[in-house]
Every structure is written in C-alpha cells, then in structure tokens.
C-alpha cells in the first residue's frame, strides 16, 4: 500500500480526504496541526505536528515510509514568536518571508519532495466536490449580472500573478472589497457596511489565482461562507467551475444557497 500523509488544518475536509484515500487503497497517516485541526481523527493513525516543525514533520514521513502528501484544511498563520520554527523551518522561512502564500507552499512541497514525498491535490480524492459548471441555484444571471461577474473575474485575473486574493466583491461597476489575508469570510464581513442596498446586484466572484498551484492551496467555498454572503446583502455568487472545492455538499443541499 502507498503511504499517504495528510497534513490537516481546520474543518472536516481532512477526514473526508482520509476516508476517500483509505477506500482508494492508501495507508493513511494523519498529521493534525496542533492548535488548528479540530476534526475527529480517532479512526486513523495520528501524529500531531507543530506548524513550524518542518524538519520533524519530514522525519515522521520518512520513518513511516510516506510516498504521497496532501495538505488540506484551513490554516491560520501565527506570529513568528508563536510559530517557533525548528532548524529546517528557519531555513525555509528565510526563503518564504518576502513573498506570498503560494511561494511559501511551493517551498514546503519542494522540501518534502527532496525525500521522495510527492504532494497531491485535494481534488484527487474528492473530485465530486469541485464546483460544477453552470447554474447551481437561483435565477439565471441577467445581462447586468454577467457584466459584474466579468469585472470581478478580470480583477482577480490581474491580481492573481501577484498572489493576491481569491475573491472580490463588486456592485454597480464598483470594486467593494478584495480578499486579502483575512480570507473570504473576513472580506465579506468588512464589505457588508460598504454595500448600497439600493445600488443594484452585489456580486462575489471567487476563482483560482492565475499563478496558484492547485495541489497546494485549492480555493474552498463552504455553506457558512455562502450564508455569510447572503446575510451581508450579496445576491450573486460566481464560483469558478472545476477550480474551487466545495467544503460541504452544497450542490446536494441547494437550500443552503
């Protein structure tokens, strides 16, 4: 059996990946990040890791003959003092400090690859969770809505090469908010007070960054984010098909949209 390590952040997706991988014949080892992972992993072999202990994590993988790796679940990056990187972590951080998340994750994947551990994409295990093409719920977008979607997509395409944001909110031709380090939920909360109730359709566009490696950081959209968007006054969500992973069974539970 092929050994698969799952570096697990917050949420239930790591458990779902573990179940799918086990069913697919992988020998699964869960590496829940301390202070971050919050799912129940009692059904699997588990070895908690610190976020900054990169060398220790690779040693664990080598000891357990791990050949494949998948990183899944939301991770909140702590301060440098709280991170407490080990020796290898310090060396990697020196390469990662001046650029964004995508660059950092590429360095991490390369570091593990040096010991023969290949990083896999989450959708290799959960292909049914990729956003489908076409209308999922609600009324068909009108011409004005399509203009808003096109504007949002153009903005994200331009910013993606700079490792900025996966989401943008536009209304009546205006950019209301662009996702930064706070994530989609934080952006929505920040934008709520900026929306004009009489200003027409407010649209959120979410898509993969143009320079993003989907093996390392596939965009995710969940029911909680959709409900937050609705509560904030957003009436249209445009999510890129095949590039955004659904954290919940949204398509099968359209009442949530």
RAKA-V747005 format. One line per field, one symbol per residue. psi: psi as a letter, one per 40 degrees, with the letter a starting at -180 (. if undefined). Layout:
psi = ???
This chain:
psi = ihhhhhhhaiiedddddddddddeeihhhhghhhedheihfeeihhhiiidegddddddddddefhdiihhiihhhhiiddddgiadddddddddedeaaddddddddddddddeehhhiideddfdeeihihahdiaihhaddddddddddddddddddeefhieiihihfeihdihhaeeidddddddddeeihdeeahhhhhhihidehheddghihhidddddddddeehehhhhhieehhhdigddegeee.
